[in-house]
Amino acid sequence: MSHRYTFETHLLHNKHKFDPATGGVSVPIHHSSTFHQSSVDKFGKYDYSRSLNPTREALEEIIAELEGGVRGFAFSSGMAAISTAFLLLSKGDHVVVTEDVYGGTYRMVTQVLNRFGIEHTFVDMTDLDAVEQAIRPNTALLYAETPSNPLLKVTDIHAISQIAKKHGAYTFVDNTFMTPYLQRPLELGADIVLHSATKFLSGHSDTVAGLAVVKDEELANRLYSLQNSFGAVLGVQDAWLVMRGIKTLSVRMNQSQESAKNIAGFLQEQPLIKNVFYPGLVNHPQADLQTQQAYGPGAVLSFELEDAEVLTRFIEQVKLPVFAVSLGAVESILSYPAKMSHAAMPLGERVRRGITDGLLRLSVGLESADDLILDFKQALKSIATIAVSKEEV
């Protein structure tokens, strides 16, 4: 990415700021599935939209520039991006994966890749010694998600990338929580950065999309071949929605992040809250690392109530956040990892990782932080009142 302007300006001012043919200040949506060719001997740049489409290409170029890579790729979902990147592996390869990885990624690794002879080891990637010990002669990939979902553990991207290079392996980083506004893994040594663009990049709960950006041209050519072969490409209307969302990324992330800091601090002081997981808290184990490799702690946090019963009462009492799958939207979203994002993970595996039945994940939106805190305060007060009433009975 050129350094003539700040990141905020680059969100708006790039080669796609207006259409060169008409001057329109919005990227045209090309619904064409196929393109006329002028001769039998010479085909144009575009021939079939699975292979390349001008609207999808614009998004791919924008995300590549923002992440500092050589080429970007837009997929029909975050899992389509992740799964296609995993297809760079071959039978007999071994993958080292972040322990509390997103449930969909866990399912892909444990239920799909293993069927094709690709082995895996889950490890706490905050422990670099454990990462080293997990590597085998056939390790081809270190897969990190940082901060992790849902416990917000922070992986040292540069250190992991160095370990991978030493062993001739790739490093993939899921950057969904941070976006390139707050963290750029390719600059820290990663080979591929992945996004569920459904989340903060689009930001409005109105599209499902995935993105990948590659640092190396040869690897980019291999990923393009897989994208074209596998065919899980992003539709043009969704590509346009993601591009529209990216234009406001910085202002949305700034407000949501500041609110998340305030809410995390509030929750930490509440007697009914057992734990708060957020890299913006000074007592977070990797708070310093997050400050070193990112430009902020982000807008997602998790907190733990006593058990599933208390959690259920809390969900019944809160008014402002929607209770739903997903994150990264203009509205605050409360999710229940045990039954939502990590439902694919067996109970024993969830508990071993600390994903308890009392854990909630909060993606902070654009509402007033004061209003959200008041809402949480009344919900916690209501729970405490119910508990006292039960004791009196």
N, C-alpha and C positions, 0 to 999 in steps of 0.2 A: 504493500500500500504506500502510495506517495505520502511524504511527510510535509507537503506544502500546506496542508490544512489539518485541522484537528479531526479526530474521529467523528465528532458530532456533525461536522460539516460534510465529511465523506458519506455520511448516511444519506445525504440529499444530493450532493454534487458529485456525480460520477458520469461515465459515458452514456448512461441511460437517463439523464436528468430531463431530456426532451427527445422526442422522435425526430430524427433528422429529415424524414420525408415530409412531415406535416407541421412540425414545431409543437405538437401536442406534448404537454408536460406530464403525461402518464404513459407508461409502456403499453403499446398496443397489445391486445389479446388476440393472438392468432389461433383461431379454432381449427385451422386446416389440419387434417390428418395426413394429407399428401400434397406434393408440390409439383407443378408442371416443369418438365425438363425441356430445354430448348433443342436438344439434339440427342441422337443415340450414342454419340461419342463422348459428349461432355456433359456431366451432371452438375447441377448447381450445389451450393452449400447445404441446402435442405432438400431431402427427398421424402422422408417419412418421419412423422413426429415422435415415434418411439426413439429413433436415432438422434434427432435434434429438432427442436422447435424454437423459433425466435423468442417467444415469451419466456419459456423455461430457461433458455440460454441467458437471457438478461439477468434472471435471478441467480443463475450459477456463476456468472461473472461478478455480480455484486458481492455474493458471499465469499468468493475466492479473494477478492480484493480486501474485504474487511478482515478476513482471517490471515491474510498474508501468504496465501498458497498460490500454486501455479494453475490450479483448475478446481472448479466446484461442480457438484452434481446434486440434482434435485430429485427426490424420490417421493413415492406416494404416501409414506409415513416415516416416522423416526425409525421404526423397526425395519422397514424396507431398506433404509440407508445402512443400518447396523448389520442386517443380515447379508446384504450384498457385499459389504466390506469384509465380512467373515468368509465369503466365498473366495477371497484371495488365498485362503489356506488350502492345503491339500491333505489327502489321506495320510495319516501317520504323524501329522503335526500336533503340537501341544500348545495350549494357551494358558497363560496365567491371568486370572481375572480378579478384579476388585471384589472383595468379599460381599459387601452389601450393595451389590449391583441392582439396577432396575429389574423388576420381575420378568419383564418381557425378554430382556437380554439373558437372564438366568434360564428361562425356558428354552431360548434358542440354543444356548450352549449345552444344556443338559439333555434336551429331548430331540434336537435336530442334528447338531454337529457331531454328537457321539455316534449317531447312526451311520455317519460317513467316515468313521475311523479317526476323528479329530478329538484328542484327549484334552482334559482341562484340569486345572487346579485353582480353587478359590483361596485367596489369601488376603490378610489385612494389609493393604498396600501402604498404610502409614508406617509399617515396620519394614524397612528396607532390607534388613537381614533375612526376614521371612520371605521376602520376594526373591532374594538371591538363592535361598534354600529350595524354593519351589521350582527353580529353573532346571530343565532337563536338557540332554543333548539335542532333543527334537523340538525344543521350545521355539516357536516361530513368531509369537505375538505376546506382548504385554498389553492388557486391556484395562484402562483406568477410567474411572468416573469420578470427577472431583469438582466440587464437593459431592460426596456420594449420596445416593438415594436409598433410604430416607434419613440416615443418621448423620449426614453432613460431615463425614470424615474427609480430611483434605490430604490428597496425595501429592508428593513432591514430583511434579511433572518432569523437571529437568533431570532429577536423580534417576527416576524410572526410565527415562529415555536413554540416559547414559548406560544403565544396566542392560537395557535391550540391545543397544548398539554393540556393547562388549560381547554379547552372545549371538550376534547376527540376527536379532529378532526385530520385528516392527513394534512401534508403539501407537496404539489408537487411544484417543481420549474423547469421551462423551462430554461435550461442553454445554449441554442444554441449560443447566442451572445458571451459568455465568454469561453466556453469549460472548461474541468477540468484543463487546463493549467493555466487559470486565476482565476477560481472560483470553489470551491467545496462545493456545498450546503449541502451535507450529513454531512459534518464536522460541519456545522453551525446549524444542527438540523432538516433539511428536511427529509422526509420519502422516497420520490422518486424524482430522478432527471431525466429530460427528455431532449432529443436532437433531432433536425432535423440534422442528420448526413450528410445530403445533403450539408450542409453548411461548416463551418470551419473544421470539423473533416475529411471529405473526401477532401474538398478544391479545387476541380478541375472541377466543373460543369459537371461531367460525371456520376453521379449516384444519385439515390433518395433512402434515407434510414432514419430510425429512431432508436433511442436507448433509453432504460430506465435502470436505476440502482436503486436497492432497498437496504435499510440499514438493514431491519429486515427480518430474515429467514422466519417467518410465512407469512408476507406480500409478500415476494418473491415467496413462494409456491402458493399463491393465484393468483399472476400475471402470473406465469407460466401456471397455469390451464387455465387462460383466453387467453393467447397467443396461447396455443395448441388448445383451443376450437374455438377461433375466426379465427385463421389461417393466419393472415396477416404478415407472417414471411418474413425476408429478404432472397433473393436469394443468392446463394453462390458466383456468380461472383461479385455481388454488395458488399457482405461482404468482399471479398478480396480487392476491390477497397478502401473501407473505411479503412481497416487495412493499406494499402499502404499509404493512406493520413495521417493517424495518425503518421506515422514515421517522417514526416516533420512538424508536428503541431507547435512545439515551434519556429522554425526558421521562418515559415510563419507568425505566430501571432506576433512575435517580430517586423518584418519589417512592416507589415501592420498597427500595432498599432502605431509605431513611425511616420509613414506617416500620419495616421489619426490625430494625435496630431497637426502636422504641418498644415494640411489642415484645420482643425477646427479653428485654430488660424487665418489663412489667411481669411477664410470666415467670421469670426466674425468682421473683419475690413472693409468689403465691404459694401458700402452704399445701394446697391440693395438687400442685404440680411437682412431680418427683424429679424430672430432668428436663432441661431445655437444651436442644442441640442446634447450635448456630455459630458459624465461624466468626461472627462479629462480636461475640462475647469474649471478654478478656480471659475468662477461665476455660475457653475452648482449648483442647490440647494442641491444636495446630493453628491457633490464631495468628501467631507470628509468621508461619509459613504462608498462610492465606494472604497476609499483607505483602509478603515478598513477591509472590507470583501472580497476584491478581490486583485489580484496581478497586476492590470492595468485596464484602462478604455475600452480596446477593440478596434476594428477596424471598428465599425459601428457608423455613425453619421447621423443626419438629419438636414436639413436647410430649411428655409421658404423664398420663394420669394413673391412678392406682390400679385400675383393672378395666375390663370391657364394660362392666356395669356402670361405673362412674363415667367412662367415656360416652356411653350411650345417653346418659342423662345430660351430659354437657352438650352433645350434638342436638338434643331436643330443645335445649334452652337458648343456644346462640341464634341470633336473628340475621346478622349481616352476611357472613360468608356463605357461599353455596357449599353444600356437602356433595362432593362429586369427584370423579376421576379427573386427572390432569392437573395442570398448574400453569403459571406464567401468563395469566390473563389480566385484563383490566379490573375484573372483579376478584375479590379474595376467594380462595378455594380451600376448604378443609377436606382432606382425604384421610382415609383409614387404610394404611398400607397393608395390614394383615388380610384385609378382604378386598382391596382394590389393586394398587400398583404391584403388590407382592403376593397376590393370591396364588400365583403359579408356584410359589416356593413352599415346600412342605413345612408343616408346623415345627418340626424339630429343627430344621435349617433356619427358619425365621427366629426362633427363640435363641438359638446358638449365636446368631448375629446381633441379638438385642432388639429385634423387631417384635415387640411384645403386643399383646392384645389391648394395652392401654396407650399405644402410641398413635398420635395424630400428626399429620404433616400439614403445614399451613403455607400456602403461596399467597403472599401479601399483594393485594391489588392497589387500586388508586383511591380507595375510600380514605377519609380522614383517619389518621392513626388514632386520634383521640376517640373517635366514634367506635372504632374497632375495640379499643381497650375498654371503653365503657360497656360494650356488648359482652366482652369476655368477663368483665368484672361482675355483671349481673348474673351471668350464667354460673360462674363459680360460687357466687353468693347463694343462688338458688339450690345448687347441689349441697352446699354446707347446711342450709336450712333443712333440706330433706333428710340429710344424715342425722341431724340433731333430733328431728321429729321421730325417726325410727328408733333412736336410742331411748327416747322418753317412753315410747310405747313398750 
